[in-house]
Amino acid sequence: MKVLDHKIDFAVVLSVSNANPNGDPLNGNRPRQNYDGYGEISDVAIKRKIRNRLMDAGGAVFVQSNDRKVDDFKSLKDRAESNAELAKMLKAKNSSPDDFAAIACEEWIDVRAFGQVFAFKGTNLSVGVRGPVSIHTATSLNPIDITSMQITKSVNSVTGEKKGSDTMGMKHRVDYGLYVFYGSINTQLAEKTSFSLGDAEKVKQALITLFENDSSSARPDGSMEVHKVYWWEHNSKMGQYSSAKVHRSLQITSEEETPKTIEDYSIKVNELDGLKLEVFDGQ
């Protein structure tokens, strides 16, 4: 398949309603916030969701979460060694890192998209792959309000034990927040990982359906929604405009002091001459 030959920029507008989009383990799993009170969703969490959607679409993914695994491998090393050529190269003393990277990129779509570090204990090879797809942290358009509640249990965990306190802990949620995140696909790195036009299309579809099959107690079905995906395709490898200028062309402003729905925001895009833009509704 043809390697990506032109730069791509994108932006995703999503909303959170009575859910915890990304808990902060250093802050009691409260929804992430910056020092100004704006909500955040880490780029790592977004990439995890993209990987899950790629897996749902039948793609081979190297970094799988334990609760979404589709194979029996217990570690990344085991998964890497499932490829006979890679297993041989990991044990050899003079293997080529470039050859190893090429095979890994061909095998797994997330490696050729996001890159990966292959450095395992007990092996003779350490390889770093830089991927062409970069994603920013998602940030809310307004400071978020967080509601916290105590959750309790009404059963014994072990037969015969004395029933302890009913309190299990705390649960936190964002009442409402509109978030946006940006990303880009670099053609120079795409050439190195053989990231194709077809791969770019798969990433786009993953963004459009980002929260399908992603529900949990912290994120019930329907509580997180992709509203718009903006997809800019340049006409050259370097692109007509910088990613910063492209991303800045998307302007979102709140029309209410305390926005409660996406209708309380004004969203517009300033067109850039000669730059192709496609806008997709989330599913």
TABEL-V620498 format. One record per helix or strand of 2 or more residues. SS is the DSSP state (h for helix, s for strand). FROM is the first residue (numbers start at 0). LEN is the number of residues. If there is no record, write none. Layout:
ss:SS from:FROM len:LEN
ss:SS from:FROM len:LEN
This chain:
ss:s from:7 len:12
ss:s from:22 len:2
ss:h from:24 len:3
ss:s from:29 len:2
ss:s from:37 len:4
ss:h from:42 len:14
ss:h from:65 len:3
ss:h from:75 len:6
ss:h from:83 len:8
ss:h from:96 len:11
ss:h from:108 len:6
ss:s from:114 len:5
ss:s from:125 len:5
ss:s from:132 len:3
ss:s from:137 len:6
ss:s from:145 len:7
ss:s from:166 len:19
ss:h from:186 len:7
ss:h from:196 len:12
ss:s from:223 len:10
ss:h from:242 len:6
ss:s from:249 len:5
ss:h from:261 len:3
ss:s from:264 len:5
ss:s from:275 len:6
